[in-house]
């Protein structure tokens, strides 16, 4: 029987075998982490859960933390956890590897975590800020949509 290699996940798949590498689980993404990274992951997850109601799910190679929209996600790597946090401002800190605009109102920050002890202030403060900002931005977007639905039609006539 012949087989092929999936160009996404590099897994070998037999012909006729079902394969969906886009759907994954937290366990699958974290199963090969070293002890230090696993401890850091568990602390990150515990910290996020303590903030309140949210949805945590795996998507492709990331674990997403979301309220109405994603406020941060983690990509487990071999030597570190790549943390991407969405805030309403740019951070200038030694922990932040990269900063770029994600949208008009959000800026993403890439942070590498390699040990449990790194999951403390200021990183936990940034995660909480992102969690709270997510709710604020969602309510502002709802207000804007509501206002735009009730706008009166312009009575101005176009000139020809």
Wavefront OBJ file of the C-alpha trace (Angstrom):
o trace
v 0.000 0.000 0.000
v 1.313 3.503 -0.800
v 1.428 6.447 1.551
v 2.138 10.158 1.493
v 3.543 12.737 3.882
v 1.191 15.497 5.058
v 2.766 18.836 4.125
v 1.334 20.445 7.297
v 2.227 18.060 10.097
v 4.819 15.862 8.299
v 2.975 12.684 9.385
v 2.901 9.707 6.993
v -0.639 8.805 5.916
v -1.666 5.570 4.202
v -3.821 5.943 1.074
v -7.484 5.952 2.038
v -6.715 6.755 5.709
v -8.581 9.762 7.133
v -6.296 12.574 8.230
v -7.104 15.990 9.674
v -4.037 17.606 11.205
v -5.846 20.914 11.650
v -7.883 19.555 14.531
v -5.742 18.787 17.530
v -5.861 18.849 21.322
v -3.970 20.550 24.122
v -2.602 17.166 25.160
v -1.274 16.459 21.679
v 0.461 19.850 21.507
v 2.026 19.568 24.971
v 2.849 15.850 25.163
v 6.510 16.197 24.163
v 7.365 19.187 26.350
v 10.296 18.935 28.750
v 9.503 18.990 32.481
v 10.423 22.692 32.752
v 8.237 23.636 29.798
v 5.356 21.474 31.021
v 5.515 23.215 34.423
v 5.576 26.613 32.687
v 2.623 25.577 30.495
v 0.594 24.425 33.499
v 1.277 27.669 35.335
v 0.296 29.728 32.277
v -2.947 27.787 31.906
v -3.760 28.039 35.640
v -3.130 31.782 35.563
v -5.424 32.290 32.579
v -8.191 30.111 34.064
v -8.106 32.217 37.242
v -9.160 35.306 35.235
v -12.666 33.968 34.665
v -14.955 32.709 31.941
v -13.249 31.939 28.630
v -12.756 29.301 25.971
v -9.483 27.370 25.748
v -8.939 25.271 22.646
v -6.221 23.907 20.395
v -5.995 25.078 16.805
v -3.336 23.716 14.468
v -0.070 24.340 16.412
v -1.424 26.774 18.993
v -3.507 26.742 22.148
v -5.914 29.652 22.098
v -7.357 31.576 25.054
v -10.459 33.443 24.043
v -13.446 35.360 25.312
v -15.352 36.718 22.308
v -12.039 36.836 20.455
v -8.573 35.475 21.186
v -6.672 37.519 23.774
v -3.549 35.353 23.812
v -2.259 32.067 22.485
v 0.652 29.717 23.125
v 2.698 27.837 20.552
v 4.633 25.031 22.255
v 8.126 24.762 20.724
v 10.974 22.377 21.497
v 12.943 24.790 23.744
v 10.350 27.380 24.766
v 6.694 28.336 24.795
v 5.963 31.105 22.335
v 3.380 33.368 23.911
v 1.461 35.864 21.764
v -0.456 38.468 23.807
v -2.899 40.998 22.306
v -2.913 44.388 24.071
v -4.139 47.867 23.246
v -0.660 49.372 23.590
v 2.955 48.588 22.735
v 5.117 47.185 25.515
v 8.787 47.955 25.925
v 10.243 45.196 28.077
v 13.144 42.778 27.896
v 10.764 39.781 27.828
v 9.095 40.989 24.610
v 10.808 39.634 21.490
v 8.598 41.215 18.847
v 5.786 43.770 18.669
v 3.497 44.505 15.742
v 0.010 45.819 15.057
v -2.669 43.111 14.767
v -5.544 45.503 14.015
v -6.584 49.124 14.500
v -7.124 48.526 18.215
v -4.767 45.644 19.073
v -1.011 45.143 19.185
v 0.487 41.669 19.478
v 3.553 40.869 21.556
v 5.700 37.743 21.183
v 7.265 36.468 24.414
v 9.367 33.323 24.922
v 8.861 31.345 28.131
v 11.303 28.591 29.051
v 10.732 28.102 32.779
v 7.847 28.178 35.285
v 9.467 31.037 37.235
v 9.036 33.327 34.210
v 5.235 33.061 34.507
v 4.895 35.861 37.055
v 4.580 39.642 37.009
v 4.827 41.469 34.641
v 3.809 38.670 32.227
v 0.784 37.643 34.309
v -0.219 41.325 34.539
v -0.095 41.597 30.719
v -2.231 38.472 30.388
v -4.853 39.926 32.749
v -4.751 43.243 30.865
v -5.320 41.360 27.589
v -8.211 39.423 29.161
v -9.878 42.638 30.329
v -9.160 44.480 27.077
v -10.865 41.712 25.125
v -14.123 42.427 26.956
v -13.781 46.211 26.544
v -13.095 45.980 22.801
v -15.995 43.594 22.277
v -18.443 45.912 24.061
v -17.138 48.951 22.130
v -17.545 47.093 18.833
v -21.131 46.212 19.781
v -21.855 49.890 20.551
v -20.425 50.987 17.199
v -22.525 48.379 15.354
v -25.641 49.460 17.235
v -25.059 53.150 16.448
v -24.379 52.485 12.776
v -27.681 50.570 12.433
v -29.643 53.567 13.739
v -27.970 56.257 11.641
v -30.491 58.431 9.854
v -30.304 58.370 6.073
v -28.695 61.415 4.582
v -31.184 63.824 3.071
v -28.495 65.437 0.960
v -29.074 65.098 -2.738
v -26.224 64.355 -5.082
v -25.353 66.930 -7.714
v -25.089 65.967 -11.335
l 1 2 3 4 5 6 7 8 9 10 11 12 13 14 15 16 17 18 19 20 21 22 23 24 25 26 27 28 29 30 31 32 33 34 35 36 37 38 39 40 41 42 43 44 45 46 47 48 49 50 51 52 53 54 55 56 57 58 59 60 61 62 63 64 65 66 67 68 69 70 71 72 73 74 75 76 77 78 79 80 81 82 83 84 85 86 87 88 89 90 91 92 93 94 95 96 97 98 99 100 101 102 103 104 105 106 107 108 109 110 111 112 113 114 115 116 117 118 119 120 121 122 123 124 125 126 127 128 129 130 131 132 133 134 135 136 137 138 139 140 141 142 143 144 145 146 147 148 149 150 151 152 153 154 155 156 157 158 159 160
